[in-house]
Amino acid sequence: MTVPAGGPESWPTHHSKALYARARRTITDGTSRTTLLRKGKHPIYVDHGEGAWVTDVDGNRYLDCNNNFASIIIGHADPVIAGAVQARLARGTAFSLPTDAEIELAELLCERVESFELIRFCNSGTEAVMAALKAARAYTGRPNIIKAEGAYHGTYDHAEASLSPNPTNWGQAVAPATVPYSAGTPASVADEVTVISFNDIEGARDAIHRSGDRLAAVLLDVMPNRVGMPVIESEYVRAIRDATRAVGALLVLDEVISFRLGYGGAQTQLCVDPDITALAKIIGGGFPVGAVAGRRGPMEVFVRSGGGQAKVPSGGTFAANPITMAAGHAAMAQLDGNAFARLDAVGERVRCGLRTVIARAGLDWQVTGAGSLFRVHPHNRTIRNYRDAHLSSDEAAQISEFGLRMQSHGVYFVAESLGCLNLATADSDVEHLLGAAEASLANS
Ligand SMILES: Cc1ncc(COP(=O)(O)O)c(C=O)c1O
């Protein structure tokens, strides 16, 4: 049965429910991805996707406003990507020999971004950030990392410090505490990671100079989702870049998501000059991917000099496999200036439209984001950092309810997280999204 988009409030999801019950018997928590679980709800199991839409196993259709956490940018089941993958599939999927597909994607990416003098592929954003931090440590011979409070950079111990602190443990705003995220994180991680507040120029400068000759790198995402997708203040980036240079540390930019903001990523738009960049998501064309790219000097820690061991040996059974490389190339080659202009336009229509719908509903909510990304906040506090965006339990319940209502109106939107659109999103889809938001906010 196919239920038309915008259909009844309570769509049948019994096939999804049964699958989740079955999954819980063998998979921890019923899913390998914590991010797919909603409180008190079973996940929706997808049957297939096409363009901007996904259809679940019960036949319900949803406009996809998450796009696998911002990794799908062209659209689901894109025929160009599918064709490139099929051509490669017929020739084998993975070898302990390199292929030209790796070179083609490397060349495409290095041509687009000034700071990408050398690149190296891996399989996820987590791995890319880990490799970038290891490279920074090896290059500088120093142990310490600085990162922004609340920013998500994957699940490497140092990168996930202070991902989700709360008022009981986050310490002072001027010098946030380093709070381990996973149980079992060694205490030494807290000694090696200093946390700064996003957009706090003085705090960042201070932390960098205090860390001084022990600082390997500042790890920075210019539009961190979990920090609320605030606008980064240009003075903040400049201060970090200048201070890292002054103490001989590196700037590692995490463009795992923000690379979708423009042809040369966010760094080109903002004129930031990182030493190393971590990439993932869109560069794999829908397949698992990661990459670390950057200036020749720090990237050379991955090079085996004179046949000896590299400073940072790195491999990975599936790193740069030809299927991912071909898919990534087929996706990225479609993303020219016009494609980014369309993504910006559709994103702007959604952000403006949501603001209008929210105002009409008489709510004091706000929408942040840029390009094809957006985030809805159930409050009107000015958001400059993680603490401004941090939700009270009432606010968390409101935004979660909004997401579930959107789902029942045919929009898959992880309201507690980022909203993300793909290139296949048509004007009529934007109308559908805004109609769903209007219906979801009625009487809330
Ligand atoms: C900014 C950022 N960095 C790193 C990661 C980790 O990427 P992956 O999930 O591919 O390991 C993510 C994932 O969402 C991310 O948003």
The ligand as an ORCA input file, in Angstrom:
! r2SCAN-3c Opt
* xyz 0 1
  C      31.336     17.231     11.533
  C      31.474     15.730     11.583
  N      32.688     15.186     11.708
  C      32.876     13.846     11.707
  C      31.804     12.979     11.596
  C      32.024     11.505     11.609
  O      31.756     10.989     10.337
  P      31.364      9.450     10.137
  O      29.973      9.274     10.639
  O      31.500      9.221      8.663
  O      32.352      8.657     10.942
  C      30.517     13.508     11.458
  C      29.336     12.629     11.328
  O      28.197     13.015     11.341
  C      30.340     14.915     11.465
  O      29.119     15.466     11.368
*
